[in-house]
Amino acid sequence: MPKFYVDSGIHTAECTTFMETMMDDSVVDLVVTSPPYDDLRDYEGFNFDCKDVAKGLYRVVKKGGVVVWVVGDRINGGRSLTSFNHAFAFRDAGFMVYDAMIFKKRNTPFMRKRAYTNCYEFMFVFTKGTPATFNPLRSPSVRSGPAQVPYLKGADGVNRKTERSLSEHKVRTNIWSYAVGKNGTTKDMYAFKHPAMFPENLARDHILSWSSRGDLVFDPLCGAGTTCKMAKATGRRWLGVDVSKEYTAIAKRRVRQTVADSISSLPSRSDPFDELVMAEENSRMEANIMCQWCGVEISHDRWQLTGGRAVTCSPECSLFNSRRRRNELKRVERAARLETVL
Ligand SMILES: C[S@@+](CC[C@H](N)C(=O)[O-])C[C@H]1O[C@@H](n2cnc3c(N)ncnc32)[C@H](O)[C@@H]1O
């Protein structure tokens, strides 16, 4: 009898036990997850053993499958280098360390004495062989059109150039940057009960890069369900597991409220992904998530209704309207004074 849950779902369980008892071999296309590290937070006192999780994942991931592992280091005087230990644990379990990408945080309050402010975590990309899927995300090129491009120097060391046409988009680098916190990670304010979510856009970009529509995306440490939410939004199946009932309740709510397949901009080789659109969408999200007048969160419905252009929580926002009335009154008084002077 198959152990595997075929339906998408979120479960409260310890992840190694869940994998062992509930999941068949080679069923997962992509894992996007972030582990606890260095006991920075207490997740209901549960023990987390990276080696066991890596072994379990190696069994359940398909050949050509990918694990994106987002992890940092405790900085207390020096760096713990736990992130590196995790990478070695995955290599020992059989994975190839395909890339060590960087998640750069656009806003970070953690200054250090006598050191530069740390603004990144690793996004290790572990693969079971060569990745079966890679849809490269692209960004706009600085230069495009006809240009003189140097090509390989010969033994004579002479720099030769050739005429080429540079394209308007180029494949992104492996450093990705996202806003974090209340204005960047998510618009689901209730999800911030979880202390350590990663940004929705980070999960989205990895899901688009390393999987196809209909694939199974697994998060064994799903927390508030960011990966599962974005898997649903991009038309994938999702499976989330977390030890905490409180967090899986948040994850279930977030997934329930997400419209399946609502993010349709799939990158492909023939249809370069328009990162400008993404960048614009990100900056609008960051700028407008709160009412500029009273500071209350702008609801998802209003956000959608206004095509992401809302600056007030409602057309009737009392603070906005009282200021508008005050300004209108001032304008009328000024006009009246001017008339008297004339
Ligand atoms: C860094 S958080 C993940 C946050 C998630 N990426 C998000 O965006 O919401 C790590 C999660 O692992 C869970 N956890 C810790 N040990 C676990 C274990 N052995 N099995 C399952 N979940 C575990 C914690 O409850 C916590 O929610």
Ligand as a Chemical Component Dictionary entry (heavy atoms), coordinates in Angstrom:
data_LIG
# 
_chem_comp.id                   LIG 
_chem_comp.type                 NON-POLYMER 
_chem_comp.pdbx_formal_charge   0 
_chem_comp.three_letter_code    LIG 
# 
loop_
_chem_comp_atom.comp_id 
_chem_comp_atom.atom_id 
_chem_comp_atom.alt_atom_id 
_chem_comp_atom.type_symbol 
_chem_comp_atom.charge 
_chem_comp_atom.model_Cartn_x 
_chem_comp_atom.model_Cartn_y 
_chem_comp_atom.model_Cartn_z 
_chem_comp_atom.pdbx_ordinal 
LIG C1  C1  C 0  12.615 28.844 9.862  1  
LIG S1  S1  S 1  11.044 28.165 10.186 2  
LIG C2  C2  C 0  10.337 27.978 8.570  3  
LIG C3  C3  C 0  9.542  29.177 8.096  4  
LIG C4  C4  C 0  8.930  29.029 6.717  5  
LIG N1  N1  N 0  9.948  28.947 5.689  6  
LIG C5  C5  C 0  7.971  30.189 6.422  7  
LIG O1  O1  O 0  8.249  31.009 5.525  8  
LIG O2  O2  O -1 6.960  30.302 7.117  9  
LIG C6  C6  C 0  11.415 26.536 10.655 10 
LIG C7  C7  C 0  10.207 25.709 11.060 11 
LIG O3  O3  O 0  10.620 24.382 11.320 12 
LIG C8  C8  C 0  9.733  23.815 12.271 13 
LIG N2  N2  N 0  10.427 22.624 12.823 14 
LIG C9  C9  C 0  11.514 22.573 13.643 15 
LIG N3  N3  N 0  11.912 21.302 13.829 16 
LIG C10 C10 C 0  11.050 20.523 13.107 17 
LIG C11 C11 C 0  10.956 19.134 12.864 18 
LIG N4  N4  N 0  11.821 18.277 13.403 19 
LIG N5  N5  N 0  9.945  18.692 12.063 20 
LIG C12 C12 C 0  9.057  19.542 11.485 21 
LIG N6  N6  N 0  9.110  20.877 11.678 22 
LIG C13 C13 C 0  10.101 21.365 12.460 23 
LIG C14 C14 C 0  9.489  24.949 13.246 24 
LIG O4  O4  O 0  8.273  24.791 13.947 25 
LIG C15 C15 C 0  9.495  26.178 12.318 26 
LIG O5  O5  O 0  8.193  26.589 12.006 27 
# 
loop_
_chem_comp_bond.comp_id 
_chem_comp_bond.atom_id_1 
_chem_comp_bond.atom_id_2 
_chem_comp_bond.value_order 
_chem_comp_bond.pdbx_ordinal 
LIG C1  S1  SING 1  
LIG S1  C2  SING 2  
LIG S1  C6  SING 3  
LIG C2  C3  SING 4  
LIG C3  C4  SING 5  
LIG C4  N1  SING 6  
LIG C4  C5  SING 7  
LIG C5  O1  DOUB 8  
LIG C5  O2  SING 9  
LIG C6  C7  SING 10 
LIG C7  O3  SING 11 
LIG C7  C15 SING 12 
LIG O3  C8  SING 13 
LIG C8  N2  SING 14 
LIG C8  C14 SING 15 
LIG N2  C9  SING 16 
LIG N2  C13 SING 17 
LIG C9  N3  DOUB 18 
LIG N3  C10 SING 19 
LIG C10 C11 SING 20 
LIG C10 C13 DOUB 21 
LIG C11 N4  SING 22 
LIG C11 N5  DOUB 23 
LIG N5  C12 SING 24 
LIG C12 N6  DOUB 25 
LIG N6  C13 SING 26 
LIG C14 O4  SING 27 
LIG C14 C15 SING 28 
LIG C15 O5  SING 29 
# 
